[in-house]
Amino acid sequence: MTQTRWSAVRDDQVPEDVDRLLLTVPEWFGRPESKAEYVDDARTMETWTVRDDAG
């Protein structure tokens, strides 16, 4: 069995990824204007990402 290694690091802003991820949880972010605020904030706020060995 192969274990996946994960790493969490402070990273560059990734608003496109935030937008993509929020689309997977519409029950939490059903209002387009609310989602837009989160994506806009993701352009300037401190960002941490979690990645596996493959990136």
mmCIF file of the N, C-alpha and C atoms, coordinates in Angstrom:
data_MODEL
# 
_entry.id   MODEL 
# 
loop_
_atom_site.group_PDB 
_atom_site.id 
_atom_site.type_symbol 
_atom_site.label_atom_id 
_atom_site.label_alt_id 
_atom_site.label_comp_id 
_atom_site.label_asym_id 
_atom_site.label_entity_id 
_atom_site.label_seq_id 
_atom_site.pdbx_PDB_ins_code 
_atom_site.Cartn_x 
_atom_site.Cartn_y 
_atom_site.Cartn_z 
_atom_site.occupancy 
_atom_site.B_iso_or_equiv 
_atom_site.pdbx_formal_charge 
_atom_site.auth_seq_id 
_atom_site.auth_comp_id 
_atom_site.auth_asym_id 
_atom_site.auth_atom_id 
_atom_site.pdbx_PDB_model_num 
ATOM 1   N N  . MET A 1 1  ? 0.841   -1.183 0.000  1.00 0.00 ? 1  MET A N  1 
ATOM 2   C CA . MET A 1 1  ? 0.000   0.000  0.000  1.00 0.00 ? 1  MET A CA 1 
ATOM 3   C C  . MET A 1 1  ? 0.885   1.244  0.000  1.00 0.00 ? 1  MET A C  1 
ATOM 4   N N  . THR A 1 2  ? 0.611   2.148  -0.897 1.00 0.00 ? 2  THR A N  1 
ATOM 5   C CA . THR A 1 2  ? 1.384   3.380  -1.001 1.00 0.00 ? 2  THR A CA 1 
ATOM 6   C C  . THR A 1 2  ? 0.700   4.481  -0.206 1.00 0.00 ? 2  THR A C  1 
ATOM 7   N N  . GLN A 1 3  ? 1.455   5.185  0.593  1.00 0.00 ? 3  GLN A N  1 
ATOM 8   C CA . GLN A 1 3  ? 0.910   6.310  1.344  1.00 0.00 ? 3  GLN A CA 1 
ATOM 9   C C  . GLN A 1 3  ? 1.119   7.592  0.567  1.00 0.00 ? 3  GLN A C  1 
ATOM 10  N N  . THR A 1 4  ? 0.108   8.437  0.583  1.00 0.00 ? 4  THR A N  1 
ATOM 11  C CA . THR A 1 4  ? 0.229   9.749  -0.034 1.00 0.00 ? 4  THR A CA 1 
ATOM 12  C C  . THR A 1 4  ? 0.779   10.714 0.999  1.00 0.00 ? 4  THR A C  1 
ATOM 13  N N  . ARG A 1 5  ? 1.783   11.464 0.605  1.00 0.00 ? 5  ARG A N  1 
ATOM 14  C CA . ARG A 1 5  ? 2.349   12.487 1.488  1.00 0.00 ? 5  ARG A CA 1 
ATOM 15  C C  . ARG A 1 5  ? 1.722   13.820 1.127  1.00 0.00 ? 5  ARG A C  1 
ATOM 16  N N  . TRP A 1 6  ? 1.288   14.540 2.118  1.00 0.00 ? 6  TRP A N  1 
ATOM 17  C CA . TRP A 1 6  ? 0.659   15.844 1.942  1.00 0.00 ? 6  TRP A CA 1 
ATOM 18  C C  . TRP A 1 6  ? 1.524   16.902 2.600  1.00 0.00 ? 6  TRP A C  1 
ATOM 19  N N  . SER A 1 7  ? 1.515   18.108 2.023  1.00 0.00 ? 7  SER A N  1 
ATOM 20  C CA . SER A 1 7  ? 2.220   19.222 2.656  1.00 0.00 ? 7  SER A CA 1 
ATOM 21  C C  . SER A 1 7  ? 1.345   20.469 2.588  1.00 0.00 ? 7  SER A C  1 
ATOM 22  N N  . ALA A 1 8  ? 1.356   21.213 3.672  1.00 0.00 ? 8  ALA A N  1 
ATOM 23  C CA . ALA A 1 8  ? 0.635   22.487 3.749  1.00 0.00 ? 8  ALA A CA 1 
ATOM 24  C C  . ALA A 1 8  ? 1.683   23.586 3.820  1.00 0.00 ? 8  ALA A C  1 
ATOM 25  N N  . VAL A 1 9  ? 1.574   24.565 2.921  1.00 0.00 ? 9  VAL A N  1 
ATOM 26  C CA . VAL A 1 9  ? 2.559   25.644 2.872  1.00 0.00 ? 9  VAL A CA 1 
ATOM 27  C C  . VAL A 1 9  ? 1.868   26.982 2.610  1.00 0.00 ? 9  VAL A C  1 
ATOM 28  N N  . ARG A 1 10 ? 2.498   28.031 3.108  1.00 0.00 ? 10 ARG A N  1 
ATOM 29  C CA . ARG A 1 10 ? 2.046   29.369 2.740  1.00 0.00 ? 10 ARG A CA 1 
ATOM 30  C C  . ARG A 1 10 ? 2.402   29.553 1.269  1.00 0.00 ? 10 ARG A C  1 
ATOM 31  N N  . ASP A 1 11 ? 1.479   30.083 0.486  1.00 0.00 ? 11 ASP A N  1 
ATOM 32  C CA . ASP A 1 11 ? 1.614   30.036 -0.958 1.00 0.00 ? 11 ASP A CA 1 
ATOM 33  C C  . ASP A 1 11 ? 1.170   31.358 -1.576 1.00 0.00 ? 11 ASP A C  1 
ATOM 34  N N  . ASP A 1 12 ? 1.332   31.440 -2.888 1.00 0.00 ? 12 ASP A N  1 
ATOM 35  C CA . ASP A 1 12 ? 0.778   32.566 -3.636 1.00 0.00 ? 12 ASP A CA 1 
ATOM 36  C C  . ASP A 1 12 ? -0.742  32.452 -3.646 1.00 0.00 ? 12 ASP A C  1 
ATOM 37  N N  . GLN A 1 13 ? -1.411  33.555 -3.891 1.00 0.00 ? 13 GLN A N  1 
ATOM 38  C CA . GLN A 1 13 ? -2.864  33.538 -3.957 1.00 0.00 ? 13 GLN A CA 1 
ATOM 39  C C  . GLN A 1 13 ? -3.322  32.687 -5.145 1.00 0.00 ? 13 GLN A C  1 
ATOM 40  N N  . VAL A 1 14 ? -4.415  31.964 -4.941 1.00 0.00 ? 14 VAL A N  1 
ATOM 41  C CA . VAL A 1 14 ? -4.954  31.078 -5.978 1.00 0.00 ? 14 VAL A CA 1 
ATOM 42  C C  . VAL A 1 14 ? -6.478  31.287 -6.093 1.00 0.00 ? 14 VAL A C  1 
ATOM 43  N N  . PRO A 1 15 ? -6.908  32.493 -6.477 1.00 0.00 ? 15 PRO A N  1 
ATOM 44  C CA . PRO A 1 15 ? -8.357  32.750 -6.526 1.00 0.00 ? 15 PRO A CA 1 
ATOM 45  C C  . PRO A 1 15 ? -9.101  31.833 -7.491 1.00 0.00 ? 15 PRO A C  1 
ATOM 46  N N  . GLU A 1 16 ? -8.450  31.386 -8.556 1.00 0.00 ? 16 GLU A N  1 
ATOM 47  C CA . GLU A 1 16 ? -9.113  30.481 -9.494 1.00 0.00 ? 16 GLU A CA 1 
ATOM 48  C C  . GLU A 1 16 ? -9.421  29.145 -8.823 1.00 0.00 ? 16 GLU A C  1 
ATOM 49  N N  . ASP A 1 17 ? -8.504  28.681 -7.985 1.00 0.00 ? 17 ASP A N  1 
ATOM 50  C CA . ASP A 1 17 ? -8.743  27.435 -7.257 1.00 0.00 ? 17 ASP A CA 1 
ATOM 51  C C  . ASP A 1 17 ? -9.851  27.614 -6.226 1.00 0.00 ? 17 ASP A C  1 
ATOM 52  N N  . VAL A 1 18 ? -9.882  28.770 -5.564 1.00 0.00 ? 18 VAL A N  1 
ATOM 53  C CA . VAL A 1 18 ? -10.952 29.049 -4.610 1.00 0.00 ? 18 VAL A CA 1 
ATOM 54  C C  . VAL A 1 18 ? -12.301 29.017 -5.332 1.00 0.00 ? 18 VAL A C  1 
ATOM 55  N N  . ASP A 1 19 ? -12.385 29.648 -6.481 1.00 0.00 ? 19 ASP A N  1 
ATOM 56  C CA . ASP A 1 19 ? -13.620 29.652 -7.259 1.00 0.00 ? 19 ASP A CA 1 
ATOM 57  C C  . ASP A 1 19 ? -14.026 28.227 -7.625 1.00 0.00 ? 19 ASP A C  1 
ATOM 58  N N  . ARG A 1 20 ? -13.079 27.446 -8.116 1.00 0.00 ? 20 ARG A N  1 
ATOM 59  C CA . ARG A 1 20 ? -13.352 26.063 -8.517 1.00 0.00 ? 20 ARG A CA 1 
ATOM 60  C C  . ARG A 1 20 ? -13.829 25.229 -7.330 1.00 0.00 ? 20 ARG A C  1 
ATOM 61  N N  . LEU A 1 21 ? -13.187 25.400 -6.172 1.00 0.00 ? 21 LEU A N  1 
ATOM 62  C CA . LEU A 1 21 ? -13.573 24.625 -5.006 1.00 0.00 ? 21 LEU A CA 1 
ATOM 63  C C  . LEU A 1 21 ? -14.940 25.039 -4.456 1.00 0.00 ? 21 LEU A C  1 
ATOM 64  N N  . LEU A 1 22 ? -15.221 26.326 -4.487 1.00 0.00 ? 22 LEU A N  1 
ATOM 65  C CA . LEU A 1 22 ? -16.518 26.784 -3.977 1.00 0.00 ? 22 LEU A CA 1 
ATOM 66  C C  . LEU A 1 22 ? -17.674 26.276 -4.834 1.00 0.00 ? 22 LEU A C  1 
ATOM 67  N N  . LEU A 1 23 ? -17.417 26.040 -6.105 1.00 0.00 ? 23 LEU A N  1 
ATOM 68  C CA . LEU A 1 23 ? -18.471 25.490 -6.970 1.00 0.00 ? 23 LEU A CA 1 
ATOM 69  C C  . LEU A 1 23 ? -18.857 24.075 -6.564 1.00 0.00 ? 23 LEU A C  1 
ATOM 70  N N  . THR A 1 24 ? -18.001 23.391 -5.799 1.00 0.00 ? 24 THR A N  1 
ATOM 71  C CA . THR A 1 24 ? -18.311 22.026 -5.374 1.00 0.00 ? 24 THR A CA 1 
ATOM 72  C C  . THR A 1 24 ? -19.155 21.992 -4.108 1.00 0.00 ? 24 THR A C  1 
ATOM 73  N N  . VAL A 1 25 ? -19.369 23.136 -3.460 1.00 0.00 ? 25 VAL A N  1 
ATOM 74  C CA . VAL A 1 25 ? -20.161 23.201 -2.225 1.00 0.00 ? 25 VAL A CA 1 
ATOM 75  C C  . VAL A 1 25 ? -21.254 24.263 -2.349 1.00 0.00 ? 25 VAL A C  1 
ATOM 76  N N  . PRO A 1 26 ? -22.158 24.114 -3.329 1.00 0.00 ? 26 PRO A N  1 
ATOM 77  C CA . PRO A 1 26 ? -23.155 25.157 -3.555 1.00 0.00 ? 26 PRO A CA 1 
ATOM 78  C C  . PRO A 1 26 ? -24.098 25.372 -2.376 1.00 0.00 ? 26 PRO A C  1 
ATOM 79  N N  . GLU A 1 27 ? -24.307 24.347 -1.547 1.00 0.00 ? 27 GLU A N  1 
ATOM 80  C CA . GLU A 1 27 ? -25.201 24.537 -0.409 1.00 0.00 ? 27 GLU A CA 1 
ATOM 81  C C  . GLU A 1 27 ? -24.623 25.528 0.600  1.00 0.00 ? 27 GLU A C  1 
ATOM 82  N N  . TRP A 1 28 ? -23.304 25.709 0.612  1.00 0.00 ? 28 TRP A N  1 
ATOM 83  C CA . TRP A 1 28 ? -22.680 26.676 1.507  1.00 0.00 ? 28 TRP A CA 1 
ATOM 84  C C  . TRP A 1 28 ? -22.566 28.047 0.859  1.00 0.00 ? 28 TRP A C  1 
ATOM 85  N N  . PHE A 1 29 ? -22.375 28.099 -0.436 1.00 0.00 ? 29 PHE A N  1 
ATOM 86  C CA . PHE A 1 29 ? -22.100 29.352 -1.124 1.00 0.00 ? 29 PHE A CA 1 
ATOM 87  C C  . PHE A 1 29 ? -23.069 29.522 -2.288 1.00 0.00 ? 29 PHE A C  1 
ATOM 88  N N  . GLY A 1 30 ? -24.356 29.407 -1.987 1.00 0.00 ? 30 GLY A N  1 
ATOM 89  C CA . GLY A 1 30 ? -25.367 29.434 -3.032 1.00 0.00 ? 30 GLY A CA 1 
ATOM 90  C C  . GLY A 1 30 ? -25.575 30.785 -3.688 1.00 0.00 ? 30 GLY A C  1 
ATOM 91  N N  . ARG A 1 31 ? -25.253 31.855 -2.994 1.00 0.00 ? 31 ARG A N  1 
ATOM 92  C CA . ARG A 1 31 ? -25.478 33.182 -3.564 1.00 0.00 ? 31 ARG A CA 1 
ATOM 93  C C  . ARG A 1 31 ? -24.250 33.607 -4.359 1.00 0.00 ? 31 ARG A C  1 
ATOM 94  N N  . PRO A 1 32 ? -24.418 33.910 -5.643 1.00 0.00 ? 32 PRO A N  1 
ATOM 95  C CA . PRO A 1 32 ? -23.259 34.290 -6.474 1.00 0.00 ? 32 PRO A CA 1 
ATOM 96  C C  . PRO A 1 32 ? -22.477 35.464 -5.905 1.00 0.00 ? 32 PRO A C  1 
ATOM 97  N N  . GLU A 1 33 ? -23.163 36.440 -5.306 1.00 0.00 ? 33 GLU A N  1 
ATOM 98  C CA . GLU A 1 33 ? -22.441 37.600 -4.769 1.00 0.00 ? 33 GLU A CA 1 
ATOM 99  C C  . GLU A 1 33 ? -21.566 37.212 -3.576 1.00 0.00 ? 33 GLU A C  1 
ATOM 100 N N  . SER A 1 34 ? -22.018 36.253 -2.773 1.00 0.00 ? 34 SER A N  1 
ATOM 101 C CA . SER A 1 34 ? -21.202 35.790 -1.646 1.00 0.00 ? 34 SER A CA 1 
ATOM 102 C C  . SER A 1 34 ? -19.965 35.069 -2.149 1.00 0.00 ? 34 SER A C  1 
ATOM 103 N N  . LYS A 1 35 ? -20.134 34.187 -3.125 1.00 0.00 ? 35 LYS A N  1 
ATOM 104 C CA . LYS A 1 35 ? -18.995 33.471 -3.684 1.00 0.00 ? 35 LYS A CA 1 
ATOM 105 C C  . LYS A 1 35 ? -18.001 34.443 -4.297 1.00 0.00 ? 35 LYS A C  1 
ATOM 106 N N  . ALA A 1 36 ? -18.509 35.461 -4.978 1.00 0.00 ? 36 ALA A N  1 
ATOM 107 C CA . ALA A 1 36 ? -17.638 36.455 -5.608 1.00 0.00 ? 36 ALA A CA 1 
ATOM 108 C C  . ALA A 1 36 ? -16.794 37.178 -4.554 1.00 0.00 ? 36 ALA A C  1 
ATOM 109 N N  . GLU A 1 37 ? -17.373 37.444 -3.382 1.00 0.00 ? 37 GLU A N  1 
ATOM 110 C CA . GLU A 1 37 ? -16.616 38.101 -2.315 1.00 0.00 ? 37 GLU A CA 1 
ATOM 111 C C  . GLU A 1 37 ? -15.468 37.211 -1.838 1.00 0.00 ? 37 GLU A C  1 
ATOM 112 N N  . TYR A 1 38 ? -15.736 35.929 -1.670 1.00 0.00 ? 38 TYR A N  1 
ATOM 113 C CA . TYR A 1 38 ? -14.676 35.004 -1.246 1.00 0.00 ? 38 TYR A CA 1 
ATOM 114 C C  . TYR A 1 38 ? -13.558 34.952 -2.277 1.00 0.00 ? 38 TYR A C  1 
ATOM 115 N N  . VAL A 1 39 ? -13.921 34.885 -3.546 1.00 0.00 ? 39 VAL A N  1 
ATOM 116 C CA . VAL A 1 39 ? -12.913 34.819 -4.609 1.00 0.00 ? 39 VAL A CA 1 
ATOM 117 C C  . VAL A 1 39 ? -12.114 36.117 -4.654 1.00 0.00 ? 39 VAL A C  1 
ATOM 118 N N  . ASP A 1 40 ? -12.790 37.265 -4.511 1.00 0.00 ? 40 ASP A N  1 
ATOM 119 C CA . ASP A 1 40 ? -12.080 38.550 -4.483 1.00 0.00 ? 40 ASP A CA 1 
ATOM 120 C C  . ASP A 1 40 ? -11.117 38.606 -3.296 1.00 0.00 ? 40 ASP A C  1 
ATOM 121 N N  . ASP A 1 41 ? -11.574 38.159 -2.128 1.00 0.00 ? 41 ASP A N  1 
ATOM 122 C CA . ASP A 1 41 ? -10.695 38.148 -0.950 1.00 0.00 ? 41 ASP A CA 1 
ATOM 123 C C  . ASP A 1 41 ? -9.491  37.238 -1.162 1.00 0.00 ? 41 ASP A C  1 
ATOM 124 N N  . ALA A 1 42 ? -9.686  36.159 -1.903 1.00 0.00 ? 42 ALA A N  1 
ATOM 125 C CA . ALA A 1 42 ? -8.594  35.213 -2.150 1.00 0.00 ? 42 ALA A CA 1 
ATOM 126 C C  . ALA A 1 42 ? -7.480  35.823 -2.996 1.00 0.00 ? 42 ALA A C  1 
ATOM 127 N N  . ARG A 1 43 ? -7.751  36.949 -3.633 1.00 0.00 ? 43 ARG A N  1 
ATOM 128 C CA . ARG A 1 43 ? -6.716  37.618 -4.431 1.00 0.00 ? 43 ARG A CA 1 
ATOM 129 C C  . ARG A 1 43 ? -5.700  38.358 -3.563 1.00 0.00 ? 43 ARG A C  1 
ATOM 130 N N  . THR A 1 44 ? -6.078  38.678 -2.311 1.00 0.00 ? 44 THR A N  1 
ATOM 131 C CA . THR A 1 44 ? -5.202  39.502 -1.480 1.00 0.00 ? 44 THR A CA 1 
ATOM 132 C C  . THR A 1 44 ? -4.878  38.913 -0.110 1.00 0.00 ? 44 THR A C  1 
ATOM 133 N N  . MET A 1 45 ? -5.669  37.991 0.366  1.00 0.00 ? 45 MET A N  1 
ATOM 134 C CA . MET A 1 45 ? -5.462  37.467 1.713  1.00 0.00 ? 45 MET A CA 1 
ATOM 135 C C  . MET A 1 45 ? -4.357  36.411 1.739  1.00 0.00 ? 45 MET A C  1 
ATOM 136 N N  . GLU A 1 46 ? -3.803  36.198 2.933  1.00 0.00 ? 46 GLU A N  1 
ATOM 137 C CA . GLU A 1 46 ? -2.806  35.151 3.115  1.00 0.00 ? 46 GLU A CA 1 
ATOM 138 C C  . GLU A 1 46 ? -3.384  33.819 2.651  1.00 0.00 ? 46 GLU A C  1 
ATOM 139 N N  . THR A 1 47 ? -2.583  33.054 1.942  1.00 0.00 ? 47 THR A N  1 
ATOM 140 C CA . THR A 1 47 ? -3.057  31.809 1.345  1.00 0.00 ? 47 THR A CA 1 
ATOM 141 C C  . THR A 1 47 ? -2.181  30.642 1.758  1.00 0.00 ? 47 THR A C  1 
ATOM 142 N N  . TRP A 1 48 ? -2.826  29.578 2.182  1.00 0.00 ? 48 TRP A N  1 
ATOM 143 C CA . TRP A 1 48 ? -2.162  28.317 2.463  1.00 0.00 ? 48 TRP A CA 1 
ATOM 144 C C  . TRP A 1 48 ? -2.762  27.274 1.540  1.00 0.00 ? 48 TRP A C  1 
ATOM 145 N N  . THR A 1 49 ? -1.921  26.454 0.959  1.00 0.00 ? 49 THR A N  1 
ATOM 146 C CA . THR A 1 49 ? -2.398  25.374 0.109  1.00 0.00 ? 49 THR A CA 1 
ATOM 147 C C  . THR A 1 49 ? -1.935  24.031 0.659  1.00 0.00 ? 49 THR A C  1 
ATOM 148 N N  . VAL A 1 50 ? -2.673  23.005 0.343  1.00 0.00 ? 50 VAL A N  1 
ATOM 149 C CA . VAL A 1 50 ? -2.319  21.641 0.708  1.00 0.00 ? 50 VAL A CA 1 
ATOM 150 C C  . VAL A 1 50 ? -2.189  20.860 -0.586 1.00 0.00 ? 50 VAL A C  1 
ATOM 151 N N  . ARG A 1 51 ? -1.045  20.216 -0.748 1.00 0.00 ? 51 ARG A N  1 
ATOM 152 C CA . ARG A 1 51 ? -0.774  19.463 -1.974 1.00 0.00 ? 51 ARG A CA 1 
ATOM 153 C C  . ARG A 1 51 ? -0.199  18.099 -1.635 1.00 0.00 ? 51 ARG A C  1 
ATOM 154 N N  . ASP A 1 52 ? -0.463  17.159 -2.545 1.00 0.00 ? 52 ASP A N  1 
ATOM 155 C CA . ASP A 1 52 ? 0.163   15.848 -2.389 1.00 0.00 ? 52 ASP A CA 1 
ATOM 156 C C  . ASP A 1 52 ? 1.492   15.854 -3.151 1.00 0.00 ? 52 ASP A C  1 
ATOM 157 N N  . ASP A 1 53 ? 2.175   14.739 -3.154 1.00 0.00 ? 53 ASP A N  1 
ATOM 158 C CA . ASP A 1 53 ? 3.480   14.663 -3.813 1.00 0.00 ? 53 ASP A CA 1 
ATOM 159 C C  . ASP A 1 53 ? 3.423   15.029 -5.288 1.00 0.00 ? 53 ASP A C  1 
ATOM 160 N N  . ALA A 1 54 ? 2.292   14.794 -5.923 1.00 0.00 ? 54 ALA A N  1 
ATOM 161 C CA . ALA A 1 54 ? 2.145   15.092 -7.348 1.00 0.00 ? 54 ALA A CA 1 
ATOM 162 C C  . ALA A 1 54 ? 1.836   16.568 -7.606 1.00 0.00 ? 54 ALA A C  1 
ATOM 163 N N  . GLY A 1 55 ? 1.622   17.325 -6.562 1.00 0.00 ? 55 GLY A N  1 
ATOM 164 C CA . GLY A 1 55 ? 1.374   18.751 -6.738 1.00 0.00 ? 55 GLY A CA 1 
ATOM 165 C C  . GLY A 1 55 ? -0.063  19.122 -6.632 1.00 0.00 ? 55 GLY A C  1 
# 
